[in-house]
Structure formats: C-alpha cells, structure tokens
C-alpha cells in the first residue's frame, strides 16, 4: 500500500511571523519548516509485534484534512470543577509558502503609560478615557517600507510615519526591530470622546501611491550605462526622496489600499491566555503568499470616552 502524502502544516499568524526568520533570504525553491519547540526524534522502524497490532485493527485511521482555521483550547487549571476545556475563538491558519519569499508580517501592540511612566501592553479594543496616555509599538519581520497614517477630525489622513524625527524622514525599516510611535511623544486623550483611526501599510517595495503623496520624488537620470555582463543586473536610477509634511491623503485611496491587500492576510490576536511559551498582548498580521510584492495592511482604532 502506498502511504498518503501528508498535507502541509498550517500555521497561525504568530507562527508564520517568526518562522520567516528561519528561512534563508536566498531561498527560492524550498519548503520552510516552523521553528521546532523540541528536538525531533529519529524515525524508528516498528517491530513485528507493533506491526501485527496495527494490522489487527478493523480499519485505518485517516489523517485530518487541512484546515484554514483551528479552534484553540486551554487545559483547565488544577482544582477546576469543570470537565470540558475552555474553547477559544477559531484562529486563521495558512501553510508556509514553498516558493518565493518568506511570509511578510507585522506585530503591533498598544502600550498604555502608567502613572509611574512604566508601560503595560493592553488589548487593541481597550476603551480609553480622558487623561490616558499611550504609545504603540510596531515590529516587522523583514526589511521593507513602513507607512502609518492618522485620520483627523476633518476625515483626511496625514502621515505619522515616516517622520522627520526618525532618519530624516526615511521609512525604510529593518526586520525584527520594534518601532515605537509616536517616535518622541505620546498620544494623550482629551475630554472629547471619539475614535482615533490609524492605517498601517508595510511592503517589501515602496508603495507608489503613498510615495507620491508623502514624498517629493525627483528621479536622477544617469548617463547611458555601458553594456553589462550577462550575470549582472542594471541598477535602477537613484531617487531623491524629500518628505512633505503637509501631505493629505483622502479616504478613497485608503479604501483602495485596504480592499486590494487585506484579502490575502491572516490575523491573530494573542493575550496572556493564548497557548504558547510567549506571553504577550499583541496582534499579528501576516501575508503568507510568498509574493515579492507582498503587502500587509492593518487598521487600528483607538476608542476613548
């Protein structure tokens, strides 16, 4: 009997986020494995007695079909009188891409500033009140270009990042490096209730629509290059990018970016009760397609009363 081919393992957004670090940047055609929690044991040939016991079973157990969402459970604590495990909301999953690039992802968390100026991670759906102060941290899992825009009371959007306070307005970011926003200040909620809307875009390459609005782009045409060797690639002409602080971005553009790039994403909200060794309150957004032009978009709504 020919054994059935095992289906690719599906991972959550958090698992995909960190699994990308295990993939070599030069990998083009390889199956990436998620980071193992324990050392795998070598395969063992079953004994004749074990084989006989398996063959004596009335039927063969079929492996489960691949799923796109997995219900997460937690084991009741000692002394709990309930017999059934606590079932958490289903978590979206996806397999690692077998070709192209590793998954592209973002991790973001909201940091509430305590009276002693220490910070605590709080859930994204926290309702804030007058006088509360917060910052938020964003961590990409690869090098790329980050854009954060903030919607004001007029309905238009203005850039929060890139910021002239960081690298003179350069929005190139590095993987697995947290960036705290606002860069050198805090968001303080006043007495006027409402919702602060933030829209985040992270891409491997500069996002053309946002680049045109946030930067003044002046291309420098180089002289005609000499014929390159077959193994060399022609380098693009350098671009002079100057930050425009007064840029306004309208709702139709944000809606178009959101609709175009959100369909490929999987999202995972984690807290202290989420199974796993890492205890945190954060949201992971990952594009698992492996495309060279992958993008990740996220909406952050800060409600205050």
C-alpha positions in Angstrom: 0.0 0.0 0.0 1.4 3.5 -0.9 1.2 5.8 2.0 -0.8 9.0 1.5 1.3 12.2 1.1 1.0 14.3 4.2 -0.6 17.7 3.8 1.5 20.9 4.5 1.2 22.0 8.1 -0.9 25.1 8.6 0.5 27.8 11.0 -1.1 30.7 12.8 -0.1 34.3 12.0 2.2 34.4 15.0 3.9 31.1 14.0 4.3 32.4 10.4 5.7 35.7 11.6 8.6 34.0 13.4 9.0 31.1 11.0 10.1 33.7 8.4 13.3 34.2 10.3 14.2 30.6 9.8 14.2 30.9 6.0 17.4 31.9 4.2 17.0 35.1 2.2 18.5 33.4 -0.8 15.9 30.6 -0.7 13.9 30.4 -3.9 12.6 26.8 -4.1 12.5 25.2 -0.6 9.9 24.2 1.9 10.4 26.1 5.1 9.8 24.5 8.5 8.5 26.4 11.5 10.8 26.6 14.5 10.7 23.4 16.4 9.9 23.5 20.1 11.6 20.3 20.9 14.4 18.2 19.2 12.7 15.7 16.9 13.4 12.1 17.5 14.9 10.0 14.7 12.5 7.8 12.7 12.2 4.2 14.1 11.3 1.0 12.2 8.3 -0.6 14.0 8.8 -4.0 15.5 7.0 -7.1 14.2 4.8 -7.1 17.3 3.8 -3.4 16.7 3.1 -4.1 13.0 0.9 -7.0 14.0 -1.1 -4.9 16.4 -1.7 -2.2 13.7 -2.8 -4.7 11.1 -5.1 -6.3 13.6 -7.1 -3.1 13.8 -10.5 -3.2 12.0 -9.8 -0.1 9.9 -7.2 2.6 9.0 -7.3 6.0 10.7 -7.2 8.7 8.0 -5.2 11.8 8.6 -7.3 15.0 9.2 -7.9 17.3 6.2 -6.0 20.6 6.1 -8.0 23.3 7.8 -7.9 27.1 7.4 -8.9 27.8 11.0 -8.1 25.9 14.2 -10.1 26.2 17.4 -7.6 26.9 20.2 -8.2 25.3 23.6 -6.7 25.6 27.0 -6.5 23.0 29.7 -8.5 23.7 33.0 -6.3 24.6 35.9 -5.9 22.3 38.9 -8.9 22.3 41.1 -11.2 23.4 38.3 -14.6 21.7 38.7 -15.5 22.0 35.0 -14.8 18.9 33.0 -14.6 20.4 29.5 -11.7 22.5 28.2 -12.2 26.2 27.6 -12.6 26.7 23.8 -11.2 29.9 22.4 -12.2 31.6 19.1 -11.0 29.9 15.9 -7.6 31.0 14.7 -6.9 31.5 11.0 -4.0 29.5 9.6 -2.0 29.1 6.4 0.9 26.9 5.2 4.4 28.3 4.7 5.0 29.3 1.1 7.1 26.7 -0.8 8.4 29.2 -3.4 9.3 32.8 -3.5 9.8 34.8 -0.3 9.1 34.1 3.4 5.8 35.3 4.8 5.6 39.1 5.3 4.2 40.2 8.6 3.7 42.8 11.3 3.4 42.6 15.1 1.8 45.6 16.8 0.9 46.2 20.4 -0.6 49.2 22.3 1.4 50.4 25.3 -0.5 52.3 28.0 1.6 54.6 30.1 1.2 54.1 33.8 1.4 56.9 36.4 5.0 55.9 37.2 5.8 56.2 33.4 6.2 52.4 33.0 4.2 50.8 30.2 1.7 48.0 30.0 0.5 46.1 27.0 -3.2 46.4 26.6 -5.7 44.9 24.1 -6.5 46.8 20.9 -10.2 47.0 21.8 -9.5 48.8 25.1 -11.7 51.8 25.8 -9.5 54.7 26.9 -10.6 57.7 29.0 -9.6 61.3 29.4 -6.1 61.7 30.6 -4.9 58.2 29.4 -1.6 58.3 27.6 -0.4 55.6 25.1 2.2 54.7 22.5 2.2 51.7 20.2 5.0 49.5 19.0 5.2 48.0 15.5 7.7 45.3 14.6 8.1 44.0 11.0 9.6 40.5 10.3 11.6 41.6 7.3 13.2 44.7 5.9 10.8 46.9 3.9 8.9 50.2 3.8 6.5 51.2 6.6 3.7 53.8 6.3 1.5 54.9 9.2 -1.2 57.5 8.6 -3.6 59.1 11.1 -7.2 60.2 10.3 -8.0 63.6 11.9 -11.4 65.1 12.7 -11.6 66.5 9.1 -11.7 63.0 7.7 -8.4 63.4 5.8 -5.3 61.3 6.6 -1.8 62.6 7.5 1.4 60.7 7.8 2.6 59.7 11.3 5.4 57.7 9.9 7.7 58.4 8.0 8.6 61.2 10.5 11.3 63.9 10.3 12.2 62.8 13.8 13.5 59.4 12.6 16.3 59.1 10.0 15.3 62.4 8.4 12.0 61.0 7.2 13.3 57.7 5.8 10.7 55.0 6.1 12.9 52.0 5.4 12.7 49.6 8.3 14.5 46.5 9.4 13.1 43.1 10.3 12.5 42.2 13.9 13.3 45.7 15.2 10.4 47.3 17.1 9.5 50.9 16.2 7.6 52.9 18.9 5.1 55.5 17.8 4.8 58.4 18.1 8.6 58.5 17.9 9.4 61.1 20.5 6.0 61.9 22.0 2.8 60.2 23.3 -0.8 60.1 22.4 -2.9 61.7 25.2 -6.7 61.5 25.2 -8.6 64.7 25.9 -12.1 65.3 27.1 -13.7 65.0 23.7 -14.8 61.4 23.1 -14.2 59.8 19.8 -12.1 57.3 17.8 -8.5 57.8 16.7 -8.0 55.9 13.4 -4.7 54.7 12.2 -3.9 52.8 9.0 -0.7 50.9 8.6 0.9 49.7 5.4 4.1 47.6 5.2 5.6 46.4 1.9 8.7 44.9 0.5 9.0 47.7 -2.0 7.9 51.4 -1.8 4.2 51.8 -2.1 3.8 54.0 -5.3 0.6 55.8 -4.3 1.7 56.8 -0.8 5.2 57.7 -2.0 3.8 60.2 -4.4 1.8 61.9 -1.7 4.3 61.7 1.2 7.5 62.4 -0.6 8.6 64.8 -3.3 10.2 62.3 -5.8 12.8 63.6 -8.2 14.4 61.0 -10.4 18.0 61.5 -11.4 18.6 60.2 -14.9 22.0 58.6 -15.2 24.1 58.7 -18.4 23.6 55.7 -20.7 25.4 52.8 -19.0 27.9 50.6 -20.7 26.7 47.1 -21.7 26.5 45.0 -18.6 27.7 41.4 -18.4 25.2 38.7 -18.7 25.3 37.8 -15.0 24.9 41.4 -13.8 21.6 43.3 -13.5 21.2 47.0 -14.3 20.7 49.1 -11.1 17.8 51.5 -11.1 18.5 55.2 -11.2 18.6 56.8 -7.7 15.6 58.7 -6.5 15.8 61.9 -4.4 13.0 61.5 -1.7 12.1 64.6 0.2 9.5 64.4 2.9 6.4 66.5 2.5 4.9 67.4 5.9 1.7 68.9 4.7 0.5 65.9 2.6 -3.2 65.0 2.8 -4.4 61.5 1.9 -8.1 61.0 1.1 -10.4 58.2 2.1 -10.8 56.6 -1.4 -7.1 55.9 -1.6 -7.1 54.3 1.9 -10.2 52.2 1.0 -8.5 51.1 -2.2 -5.3 50.0 -0.4 -7.3 48.2 2.3 -9.5 46.4 -0.2 -6.6 45.4 -2.5 -4.3 44.0 0.1 -6.4 42.7 3.0 -7.8 39.7 1.3 -4.5 37.7 1.4 -3.9 38.4 5.1 -4.4 36.3 8.2 -4.7 37.9 11.6 -4.2 36.6 15.1 -4.9 38.4 18.4 -2.9 37.0 21.3 -3.0 37.6 25.1 -1.8 36.0 28.2 -4.3 33.1 27.8 -3.1 32.2 24.3 -1.4 28.8 24.3 2.4 29.0 23.9 5.5 30.0 25.7 5.4 33.7 24.7 3.0 35.6 26.9 2.0 39.0 25.4 -0.9 41.1 24.3 -0.4 41.9 20.6 -1.8 41.4 17.1 0.0 39.7 14.3 -0.9 40.4 10.7 0.8 38.2 8.1 0.7 37.9 4.3 1.6 34.2 3.7 1.6 34.2 -0.1 5.4 34.5 -0.6 5.0 37.1 -3.3 7.9 39.5 -4.0 5.4 42.4 -4.0 3.7 41.3 -0.7 2.0 44.0 1.4 0.5 44.0 4.8 -2.2 46.5 5.9 -3.8 46.9 9.3 -6.4 49.2 10.8 -6.0 50.4 14.4 -9.0 52.1 16.1 -8.4 53.8 19.5 -11.7 54.5 21.2 -11.9 57.0 24.0 -14.9 58.1 26.1 
